[in-house]
């Protein structure tokens, strides 16, 4: 089977690689993978048309600033799909890019289209679902409440489970070795997670820096660890040079991917609390039972537009999946150092307040059978009536 698959950021690369493994597990014949992806998908045999990071953009102003280049890549990718005539086009998240490619492909062919990660119509712009149904045939959902929303709009949809529940968790020995390796002191440890996009790093690290300086007054022996994604590691290092209390940056560029993964898992498990950008990282923290404070900001234009369209009172996935509001979040105008620092102090003083909500979240995100990657591949094959 020839599969054209597109991912544009680290989380999508992870989803794509797991699904590719799922196809290899289920299919009798050899699969051919073409498209756009990162290191994990390339390890599975994908030859990316161009570096995945070129299309990883977030926010209205960031997209507009790179619009001409983004449009060129959209046309290039759609043309490649039409030239290859795959059995299926699978786009993973990144709707600003994925949906435009799928739309062009649908206008010029009958190639079946699948989108992995249902659009968050439950959060904002619910009318998007019917528009998407014009060029997306089938959806793979990460959350159990999403299939009816997609089906009502005219697309078939399966809940395939969230891959985070399959993530490895560091053992006590790995945590001890991690602390020893980096010379961490006996004080509390905070893991700092300002995002994996350049725009997020530039916007959030100054705010996180100020918040953590205030925390240091209350906890002078606090250890701060900042795991950096490969694509933004250099920028992170530049940003933290300006910090008064420099964190330990887990830079994956000078070590093996396996070692980088072990360090990150150990940091998540060892942390007494986390300060994180809004996103799926909150689920990674949840499986480690690491209490968190979520903060996020964007440029003024994006803030105004998204603020008017938002349909929910929380953007944190733990809060939404567990139907609670135990995780404090500071979004947009509320993303201020004083408020963030106060919330981190509260979490450190009462770390168990979020435990039940995190466990409920993990339980609700488990795949209905097998692993999420295999479930995703099986859903696509069932949709195509293969096997």
C-alpha positions as CSV (number, residue, x, y, z in Angstrom):
1,X,0.0,0.0,0.0
2,X,1.3,3.5,-0.9
3,X,0.6,5.9,1.9
4,X,1.3,9.7,1.7
5,X,1.6,11.0,5.2
6,X,2.2,14.5,6.5
7,X,3.3,15.8,9.9
8,X,4.7,19.2,10.7
9,X,5.7,19.2,14.4
10,X,7.2,16.9,17.0
11,X,3.9,15.6,18.3
12,X,2.7,14.8,14.8
13,X,6.0,13.1,14.0
14,X,5.5,10.9,17.1
15,X,1.9,10.0,16.0
16,X,3.0,9.4,12.5
17,X,5.8,7.0,13.5
18,X,3.6,5.0,15.8
19,X,0.9,4.7,13.1
20,X,3.5,3.6,10.5
21,X,4.6,0.9,12.9
22,X,0.9,0.0,13.2
23,X,0.6,-0.4,9.4
24,X,3.7,-2.6,9.4
25,X,2.2,-4.7,12.2
26,X,-1.2,-5.2,10.5
27,X,-0.5,-5.3,6.7
28,X,0.5,-8.4,4.8
29,X,2.1,-6.5,1.9
30,X,4.9,-4.0,1.9
31,X,4.0,-0.4,2.6
32,X,5.5,2.6,0.9
33,X,5.6,5.8,2.9
34,X,6.0,9.2,1.2
35,X,5.4,12.7,2.5
36,X,6.7,15.1,5.2
37,X,7.8,14.2,8.6
38,X,10.6,14.4,11.2
39,X,13.3,12.1,12.6
40,X,10.9,9.4,14.0
41,X,9.0,9.0,10.8
42,X,12.2,9.0,8.8
43,X,13.5,6.2,11.0
44,X,10.4,4.2,9.8
45,X,11.4,4.7,6.2
46,X,9.8,8.0,5.2
47,X,11.8,10.3,2.9
48,X,10.6,13.8,3.8
49,X,10.0,16.2,0.9
50,X,11.6,19.0,3.0
51,X,12.4,19.6,6.7
52,X,9.3,19.3,8.8
53,X,10.2,22.4,10.8
54,X,9.5,24.7,7.8
55,X,5.7,24.2,8.3
56,X,5.6,24.3,12.1
57,X,4.0,27.6,12.7
58,X,1.7,28.8,15.4
59,X,-0.6,31.8,15.7
60,X,-2.1,34.2,13.1
61,X,0.8,36.6,12.9
62,X,3.4,33.9,12.6
63,X,1.5,32.3,9.8
64,X,1.0,35.6,8.0
65,X,4.7,36.4,8.2
66,X,5.6,33.2,6.5
67,X,2.6,33.0,4.3
68,X,4.3,33.1,0.9
69,X,6.7,30.3,1.8
70,X,4.0,28.3,3.5
71,X,1.8,28.6,0.4
72,X,4.6,27.4,-1.8
73,X,5.1,24.3,0.4
74,X,1.4,23.6,0.4
75,X,1.3,23.6,-3.4
76,X,4.5,21.5,-3.6
77,X,3.1,18.9,-1.2
78,X,-0.3,18.8,-2.9
79,X,1.4,18.4,-6.3
80,X,3.5,15.5,-4.9
81,X,0.4,13.7,-3.7
82,X,-1.2,14.0,-7.1
83,X,1.9,12.8,-8.8
84,X,2.3,9.8,-6.5
85,X,-1.4,8.8,-6.6
86,X,-1.3,7.1,-3.2
87,X,-3.9,4.7,-1.8
88,X,-4.6,7.3,0.9
89,X,-3.5,10.7,2.1
90,X,-3.0,11.0,5.9
91,X,-2.5,14.4,7.4
92,X,-1.6,14.7,11.0
93,X,-2.7,17.7,13.1
94,X,-1.3,21.1,11.8
95,X,-4.6,22.2,10.3
96,X,-3.3,25.4,8.8
97,X,-1.2,23.3,6.4
98,X,-2.9,19.9,6.4
99,X,-6.4,21.1,5.4
100,X,-5.1,23.3,2.6
101,X,-3.2,20.4,1.1
102,X,-6.2,18.0,1.5
103,X,-8.5,20.6,-0.1
104,X,-6.2,20.9,-3.2
105,X,-5.9,17.2,-3.5
106,X,-9.7,16.6,-3.3
107,X,-10.4,19.3,-5.9
108,X,-8.2,17.4,-8.4
109,X,-8.6,13.7,-7.5
110,X,-10.6,11.0,-5.6
111,X,-7.8,10.1,-3.3
112,X,-9.2,9.1,0.1
113,X,-8.2,11.6,2.8
114,X,-7.7,10.9,6.5
115,X,-6.9,13.4,9.2
116,X,-5.3,12.3,12.4
117,X,-6.2,14.4,15.5
118,X,-9.8,15.7,15.2
119,X,-10.0,19.5,15.0
120,X,-11.0,21.1,18.3
121,X,-14.5,22.1,17.2
122,X,-15.6,21.6,20.8
123,X,-13.2,24.4,21.8
124,X,-13.7,27.0,19.1
125,X,-15.3,27.5,15.7
126,X,-17.7,24.6,15.8
127,X,-18.7,25.4,12.2
128,X,-15.3,24.2,10.9
129,X,-16.4,20.6,11.0
130,X,-18.8,20.9,8.1
131,X,-16.3,22.8,6.0
132,X,-13.6,20.2,6.7
133,X,-16.0,17.4,5.6
134,X,-15.7,18.8,2.1
135,X,-12.1,17.5,1.8
136,X,-11.6,15.1,4.7
137,X,-13.3,11.7,4.5
138,X,-12.2,10.0,7.8
139,X,-10.9,11.3,11.1
140,X,-8.8,9.6,13.8
141,X,-9.8,11.1,17.2
142,X,-7.6,11.3,20.3
143,X,-10.5,12.0,22.7
144,X,-13.5,9.8,23.3
145,X,-16.0,12.6,23.1
146,X,-15.0,13.7,19.5
147,X,-16.4,11.0,17.1
148,X,-20.1,12.1,17.4
149,X,-19.0,15.7,16.5
150,X,-17.2,14.6,13.4
151,X,-19.9,12.1,12.3
152,X,-22.6,14.8,12.7
153,X,-20.6,16.9,10.2
154,X,-20.5,14.1,7.6
155,X,-17.2,12.4,8.3
156,X,-16.5,8.9,9.6
157,X,-14.5,8.9,12.8
158,X,-13.0,6.5,15.3
159,X,-11.6,7.1,18.7
160,X,-8.1,5.5,18.5
161,X,-6.8,6.4,22.0
162,X,-4.2,9.0,22.9
163,X,-0.6,7.9,22.5
164,X,0.5,9.5,25.7
165,X,-0.9,6.6,27.7
166,X,1.7,4.4,26.1
167,X,4.6,6.6,27.0
168,X,7.4,5.1,29.1
169,X,7.7,6.3,32.7
170,X,11.1,6.6,34.4
171,X,11.9,4.1,37.0
172,X,13.1,5.2,40.5
173,X,16.6,4.1,39.5
174,X,16.5,6.2,36.4
175,X,15.4,9.2,38.4
176,X,18.2,8.7,40.9
177,X,20.8,8.4,38.1
178,X,19.4,11.5,36.4
179,X,19.7,13.6,39.6
180,X,23.2,12.3,40.2
181,X,24.3,12.9,36.6
182,X,23.2,16.6,36.7
183,X,24.2,17.2,40.3
184,X,20.7,18.1,41.5
185,X,20.6,19.3,45.1
186,X,18.1,18.2,47.7
187,X,15.7,21.1,47.1
188,X,12.4,20.8,45.2
189,X,12.7,20.4,41.4
190,X,10.6,22.2,38.8
191,X,10.5,21.2,35.2
192,X,10.1,24.2,32.9
193,X,8.4,23.6,29.5
194,X,8.0,26.7,27.3
195,X,7.0,24.9,24.2
196,X,8.5,23.3,21.1
197,X,7.9,26.1,18.5
198,X,10.3,29.1,18.0
199,X,7.4,31.6,18.5
200,X,6.5,30.0,21.8
201,X,10.0,30.0,23.1
202,X,10.5,33.7,22.2
203,X,7.2,34.7,23.8
204,X,7.1,32.6,26.9
205,X,10.7,32.3,28.1
206,X,10.9,35.9,29.3
207,X,7.6,35.5,31.3
208,X,8.7,32.1,32.7
209,X,12.1,33.6,33.7
210,X,10.4,36.4,35.7
211,X,8.0,34.0,37.3
212,X,10.8,31.6,38.4
213,X,12.9,34.4,39.7
214,X,10.1,35.1,42.1
215,X,9.8,31.5,43.1
216,X,13.5,31.4,43.8
217,X,12.9,33.9,46.6
218,X,10.6,31.4,48.3
219,X,12.6,28.3,47.4
220,X,16.3,29.4,47.0
221,X,17.4,25.7,46.7
222,X,15.0,24.9,43.9
223,X,16.4,23.0,40.9
224,X,15.0,24.1,37.5
225,X,15.3,21.8,34.6
226,X,14.3,22.7,31.0
227,X,14.0,19.9,28.4
228,X,14.4,21.4,24.9
229,X,13.2,20.0,21.6
230,X,15.9,19.5,19.1
231,X,14.4,22.0,16.7
232,X,14.6,24.8,19.2
233,X,17.5,23.8,21.5
234,X,19.8,26.4,20.1
235,X,17.2,29.2,20.7
236,X,16.5,27.9,24.2
237,X,20.2,28.1,25.0
238,X,20.3,31.7,23.8
239,X,17.3,32.7,25.8
240,X,18.3,31.2,29.1
241,X,21.7,32.9,28.9
242,X,19.8,36.0,30.1
243,X,18.3,34.2,33.2
244,X,19.6,35.2,36.6
245,X,18.9,31.6,37.8
246,X,19.9,29.5,34.8
247,X,18.1,26.2,34.5
248,X,19.7,22.9,33.5
249,X,18.9,22.6,29.8
250,X,18.4,19.1,28.6
251,X,19.9,19.7,25.1
252,X,19.3,16.6,22.9
253,X,21.7,17.6,20.2
254,X,24.9,16.2,21.7
255,X,23.5,12.9,22.9
256,X,21.7,10.0,21.4
257,X,17.9,10.1,21.0
258,X,17.6,7.2,23.5
259,X,19.6,9.1,26.1
260,X,17.6,12.3,25.4
261,X,14.4,10.4,25.9
262,X,15.6,8.9,29.2
263,X,16.6,12.3,30.5
264,X,13.3,13.9,29.6
265,X,11.3,11.0,31.2
266,X,13.4,11.2,34.4
267,X,12.9,15.0,34.6
268,X,9.1,14.6,34.3
269,X,9.0,11.9,37.0
270,X,11.5,13.7,39.3
271,X,9.8,17.1,39.2
272,X,7.8,18.3,42.2
273,X,5.9,20.7,39.9
274,X,5.9,21.9,36.3
275,X,5.4,25.2,34.6
276,X,4.3,24.4,31.1
277,X,3.0,26.0,27.9
278,X,-0.6,24.9,27.0
279,X,-0.7,21.8,24.9
280,X,-0.3,18.0,24.9
281,X,2.6,18.2,27.3
282,X,0.0,18.5,30.1
283,X,-0.9,14.9,29.3
284,X,2.7,13.8,29.6
285,X,2.8,15.4,33.0
286,X,-0.4,13.7,33.9
287,X,0.9,10.2,33.3
288,X,3.8,11.0,35.6
289,X,1.4,12.4,38.2
290,X,3.4,15.7,38.1
291,X,1.3,18.6,39.3
292,X,1.4,21.6,36.9
293,X,0.7,25.2,36.2
294,X,-0.2,26.0,32.6
295,X,0.6,29.3,31.0
296,X,0.3,30.6,27.4
297,X,0.3,33.8,25.5
298,X,0.3,34.9,21.9
299,X,0.5,38.0,19.9
300,X,-2.2,40.7,20.3
301,X,-4.0,39.8,17.0
302,X,-4.2,36.1,17.8
303,X,-5.3,36.8,21.3
304,X,-8.2,39.0,20.2
305,X,-9.4,36.6,17.5
306,X,-9.1,33.3,19.4
307,X,-10.5,34.9,22.6
308,X,-13.7,35.8,20.7
309,X,-14.1,32.4,19.2
310,X,-13.3,30.2,22.2
311,X,-16.2,28.0,23.3
312,X,-14.8,26.5,26.5
313,X,-13.7,28.0,29.9
314,X,-10.4,26.0,30.0
315,X,-7.8,25.2,27.4
316,X,-6.0,22.6,29.6
317,X,-6.5,19.0,28.4
318,X,-6.4,17.6,31.9
319,X,-9.2,19.9,33.0
320,X,-11.2,19.2,29.9
321,X,-10.9,15.4,29.8
322,X,-11.4,14.9,33.5
323,X,-14.3,17.4,33.7
324,X,-12.6,19.3,36.5
325,X,-10.8,22.6,36.8
326,X,-8.0,21.6,39.2
327,X,-5.1,22.6,37.0
328,X,-4.4,26.4,37.2
329,X,-4.0,28.1,33.9
330,X,-2.9,31.6,32.9
331,X,-3.8,32.3,29.3
332,X,-3.4,35.6,27.2
333,X,-3.6,38.6,29.4
334,X,-3.5,36.5,32.5
335,X,-0.1,35.1,31.6
336,X,1.7,37.3,34.1
337,X,4.8,36.4,36.3
338,X,3.2,37.3,39.6
339,X,0.1,35.2,39.1
340,X,2.1,32.3,37.7
341,X,4.6,32.4,40.6
342,X,1.8,32.4,43.2
343,X,0.1,29.4,41.5
344,X,3.4,27.5,41.5
345,X,3.8,28.1,45.3
346,X,0.3,26.8,45.8
347,X,1.0,23.7,43.8
348,X,4.3,23.0,45.7
349,X,2.4,23.4,49.0
350,X,-0.5,21.2,48.0
351,X,0.8,18.8,45.3
352,X,-2.0,16.2,45.7
353,X,-4.9,18.5,44.6
354,X,-4.5,17.5,41.0
355,X,-3.8,13.7,41.4
356,X,-7.3,12.4,40.9
357,X,-8.0,14.6,37.9
358,X,-4.7,13.4,36.3
359,X,-5.6,9.7,36.9
360,X,-9.1,10.2,35.5
361,X,-7.6,11.8,32.4
362,X,-5.2,8.9,31.8
363,X,-8.0,6.3,32.2
364,X,-10.3,8.0,29.7
365,X,-7.6,8.3,27.1
366,X,-6.8,4.6,26.8
367,X,-7.2,3.1,23.4
368,X,-10.2,0.7,23.0
369,X,-7.9,-2.1,22.0
370,X,-4.2,-2.6,21.2
371,X,-1.9,0.4,21.1
372,X,-3.0,3.8,19.7
373,X,-0.7,3.5,16.7
374,X,-2.1,0.1,15.8
375,X,-5.7,1.3,16.4
376,X,-5.0,4.3,14.1
377,X,-3.6,2.1,11.3
378,X,-6.5,-0.4,11.7
379,X,-9.0,2.4,11.5
380,X,-7.5,3.6,8.2
381,X,-7.5,0.1,6.8
382,X,-11.1,-0.5,7.9
383,X,-12.0,2.8,6.3
384,X,-10.3,1.8,3.1
385,X,-11.7,-1.8,3.5
386,X,-8.2,-3.4,3.4
387,X,-7.5,-6.5,5.2
